[in-house]
Every structure is written in C-alpha cells, then in structure tokens.
C-alpha cells in the first residue's frame, strides 16, 4: 500500500465535521476495491441511523464522526465514484448530468432544532486525469451574508442537495437544496457550483436576473425562507426549461421579514434559462406533475414524503 496514505482522524467532533485535507486524490491499491467498498458500506449502514436517533447530541456527533471517517476512506478507493452506496438511505447522493462529479450530503439533527451538515464532492480533474475528493465543512454559524458570499469546501453553508442542473451552453452547475435552518424556519436554496482551472469547487455566482425587490443586491444564490410547519415546492421542469417554486408570503402584511410566518401562496414563480443566466418569471402556469426524478428527494415538510420510504432525517 505504498501509494495510499492512512490518515489518523481526530476523535474530536467540531460542528458536525472533522478536519481533513481540502483535497485528496485516489491512489491505486493492490486489493479488491469492490469488496472493500462493500465492507465500508455495511459499516456505514449500521451507523447511519445512530447520528439521527441517538438520545444526545454528543452521541449523534460521535456516530457522525464514524460516518465521516468511513466515507472518507471509502471514497479514496479506486472505482468508488461509480459505487452507488444504495443502502445509505439517510444520505443524498447525486451525480451531475455529465458525470463529472457527484455530491454526497447528510445532516445531523441537533436537540436545539438546528441541523449540522456534512458532505463530500468527488470530481474528475481533467488536467490531472484523476479524481479529487473534497470534504465540505459546514460553517453556517460563521456566515454573515449567505446570499452574497462565495463559499469554498472549507467554508460551506451546509444543506442537502437534491438536484443538479447542467446547461449545455454553460460550465456552471445549478443546485437545488434543502436546509433545516431552525425549529421555526426552513430554507430552500438555488445555488451555483463551478470549478476553477485547478479543479477546485466553489459555490455561488451572480447569474440571477430580473429579480423582485425582495432579493436585495445581486445575489450569488437564491434562498427561500418559510415556516418550518409548511411545505414549499422547488423543482426543475425540464420541458419548460425552468426552475419552478412556490411564491412565499407572510400570513399578514405586518409580518413582512418574519420568515417563520411565511408560506406558499396560490402562485408559482420560476426562473427561465436565457443567455447563460436564470431570469425571474412571476406567476407561471405550472400544471405539469413532478417527474419521477424530482420525487427522489424527500423534503421532511412534504406531507407525502413518508410514502417514499426514504427518510432523510427525523426532526425533534
């Protein structure tokens, strides 16, 4: 195993994610990767629910440390990019349409009603002709301008990604995500992922046009905040070439800006892809049913999510 460096993982868990190097490359190992990947998957399968159902945050964090350690080792193995990890049903694992990368994300529910998030990006580095691995470190508590900041793997606003959109005329990837922000407020996010010449990923790009006054300045991502007691739809309609989402309003005019009182109105708005940017469209006629692919992500606020038998997390 001369080309494989074993990393000693700290047992101290800080904000849901332990410290790894920002990028790693796969090495050739003189043993059966498929068999090892199955061993790692079986180990993670037995631990994945502990980070959700344990009685204390300390126990959840300890279980999550094991998950991070096991997933890190598994994703360093040759051939791991194509390994599906089908039994890890409490995680979101999605590939880009062009199969240049995939994102694996999961959350750690906390007793205070917040969530900690962890994740990895596996991406193909065309310059180096090999795969890179990046750990996503949740720094949500340190972020002061979530709509306008550009994030890196080392400073990431944690969330669960459930859709990747790739347009042929752009090198950018549009991401749809869910974030359990607090007991009172849930967020859904439209973010943008790109890779620089060295293959390093970053989140956020000002490619949103004609936005209503609710979206101040030129945001690098769109964040929708609403009551944790209701469900908001956010999906991509391939036939319409649009991202569609419920229009949010407060229950009373006097509650503007108090997002714990926001919920969907009877209006659907959208973003239309034009000239390399997403252009805001108000009051879209959206009668098409969600596709099978759109239903793969189970929003905990969706009244029908339990029917899909894939619990992403359990609220407390």
Residue pairs with C-beta under 8 A, 6 or more apart in sequence:
1 29
1 30
3 27
3 28
3 29
4 27
4 29
4 76
5 27
7 20
7 21
7 72
9 18
9 20
9 65
9 68
9 69
9 72
10 18
10 19
11 65
12 18
13 61
13 62
13 64
13 65
15 116
15 138
15 139
15 141
16 61
16 64
16 108
16 116
16 117
16 118
16 138
16 158
17 68
17 116
17 118
17 135
17 136
17 137
17 138
18 65
18 68
18 69
19 137
20 68
20 72
20 135
21 135
22 134
22 135
22 152
22 153
22 154
23 132
23 133
23 134
23 153
23 200
24 76
24 132
24 133
24 134
25 125
25 128
25 130
25 131
25 132
25 133
26 76
26 77
26 78
26 80
26 130
26 131
26 133
27 76
27 78
28 78
29 36
29 77
29 78
33 77
33 78
33 79
33 80
34 79
34 83
36 74
36 77
37 74
37 77
37 79
37 80
37 83
40 70
40 71
40 73
40 74
40 77
41 74
41 83
41 85
41 87
41 88
42 87
43 66
43 70
44 67
44 70
44 71
44 74
44 85
44 88
45 87
45 88
47 63
47 66
47 67
47 70
48 67
48 88
48 89
48 90
48 91
48 106
49 90
50 59
50 60
50 63
51 60
51 61
51 63
51 64
51 67
51 90
51 106
51 108
52 60
52 90
52 108
52 109
52 313
52 314
53 314
54 60
54 62
54 63
56 111
57 110
57 111
60 108
60 109
60 110
61 108
61 116
64 108
64 116
64 118
67 106
67 118
68 118
68 135
71 104
71 120
72 120
72 133
72 135
74 80
74 83
74 85
75 104
75 120
75 122
75 133
76 133
80 122
81 102
81 122
81 124
81 131
84 93
85 91
85 93
85 104
89 310
89 311
90 106
90 311
90 312
90 313
91 104
91 105
91 106
92 103
92 104
92 105
92 106
92 160
92 161
92 162
92 297
92 312
93 102
93 103
93 104
94 102
94 103
94 161
94 162
94 163
94 164
95 101
95 102
95 164
96 102
96 164
96 166
96 173
97 164
97 165
97 166
98 166
100 123
100 124
101 121
101 122
101 123
101 124
101 195
101 201
102 121
102 122
103 119
103 120
103 121
103 161
103 164
103 175
104 119
104 120
104 121
104 122
105 117
105 118
105 119
105 136
105 158
105 159
105 160
105 161
106 117
106 118
106 119
106 160
106 312
106 313
107 115
107 116
107 117
107 118
107 158
107 160
107 180
107 312
107 313
108 115
108 116
108 117
108 118
109 115
109 180
109 313
109 314
109 315
109 316
110 116
110 316
111 316
112 183
113 182
113 183
113 184
113 315
113 316
114 180
114 181
114 182
114 183
115 158
115 179
115 180
115 181
115 313
116 138
116 158
117 136
117 138
117 140
117 156
117 158
117 159
117 160
117 179
118 136
118 138
118 158
119 135
119 136
119 156
119 158
119 161
120 133
120 134
120 135
120 136
121 133
121 134
121 136
121 153
121 201
122 131
122 132
122 133
123 131
123 132
123 134
123 195
123 199
123 201
124 130
124 131
124 132
125 131
125 132
125 199
126 199
127 197
127 198
127 199
128 199
132 199
134 153
134 200
134 201
135 153
136 153
136 156
136 158
137 153
137 154
137 155
137 156
138 156
138 157
138 158
139 154
139 155
139 156
139 157
139 158
140 146
140 157
140 158
142 155
143 149
143 151
143 155
143 157
146 157
146 221
146 223
147 215
147 216
147 217
147 219
147 220
147 221
147 222
147 223
148 204
148 217
148 218
148 219
148 220
149 204
149 220
150 202
150 203
150 204
150 205
150 220
151 157
151 202
151 203
151 204
152 200
152 201
152 202
152 203
153 200
153 201
156 203
157 179
157 189
157 203
158 179
159 177
159 178
159 179
159 187
159 189
159 191
160 177
160 178
160 179
160 297
160 312
161 175
161 176
161 177
162 176
162 177
162 178
162 296
162 297
163 175
163 176
163 235
163 236
163 293
163 294
163 297
164 173
164 174
164 175
164 193
165 173
165 174
165 175
165 176
165 236
165 243
166 173
166 174
167 174
167 273
167 276
169 276
170 276
171 194
171 195
172 192
172 193
172 194
172 205
172 207
173 192
173 193
173 194
174 190
174 191
174 192
174 193
174 243
174 278
175 189
175 190
175 191
175 192
175 193
175 203
176 188
176 189
176 190
176 234
176 235
176 236
176 243
177 188
177 189
177 190
177 191
178 186
178 187
178 188
178 189
178 297
178 299
178 300
179 186
179 187
179 188
179 189
180 186
180 187
180 228
180 300
180 313
180 315
181 187
181 225
181 228
182 228
183 228
184 227
184 228
184 260
185 225
185 226
185 227
185 228
185 259
185 260
186 225
186 226
186 227
186 228
186 232
186 301
187 223
187 224
187 225
187 226
188 223
188 224
188 226
188 232
188 234
188 245
189 221
189 222
189 223
189 224
190 208
190 221
190 222
190 234
190 243
190 271
190 278
191 203
191 204
191 221
192 203
192 204
192 205
192 207
192 220
192 221
193 201
193 202
193 203
194 201
194 202
194 205
195 201
195 202
196 202
203 221
204 220
204 221
205 220
206 218
206 219
206 220
207 276
207 277
207 278
208 215
208 218
208 219
208 222
208 271
208 277
208 278
208 280
209 274
209 277
209 278
209 279
209 280
210 279
210 280
211 219
211 222
211 280
212 280
212 282
215 222
222 271
224 232
224 234
224 245
224 248
225 248
225 259
225 262
226 232
226 248
226 259
226 262
226 263
226 264
227 259
227 260
227 261
227 262
227 263
228 260
228 301
229 301
230 263
230 264
230 301
231 264
231 299
231 301
231 302
231 303
232 245
232 246
232 248
232 263
232 264
232 301
233 244
233 245
233 246
233 264
233 268
234 243
234 244
234 245
234 246
235 243
235 244
235 245
235 290
235 294
236 242
236 243
236 244
236 294
237 243
237 244
237 270
237 286
237 288
238 291
239 288
240 270
240 284
240 286
240 288
241 272
241 273
242 270
242 271
242 272
242 273
242 281
242 284
243 270
243 271
243 278
244 268
244 269
244 270
244 284
244 286
245 268
245 269
245 270
246 264
246 265
246 267
246 268
246 269
247 264
247 265
247 267
247 268
247 269
247 282
247 283
248 262
248 263
248 264
248 265
249 262
249 263
249 264
249 265
250 256
250 258
250 261
250 262
251 261
251 262
251 263
252 261
255 261
255 262
267 282
267 283
268 283
268 284
268 285
268 286
269 280
269 281
269 282
269 283
269 284
270 280
270 281
270 284
270 286
271 278
271 279
271 280
271 281
272 278
272 279
272 281
273 279
295 308
296 308
296 310
297 312
298 305
298 306
298 308
298 310
298 311
298 312
299 305
300 312
300 313
300 315
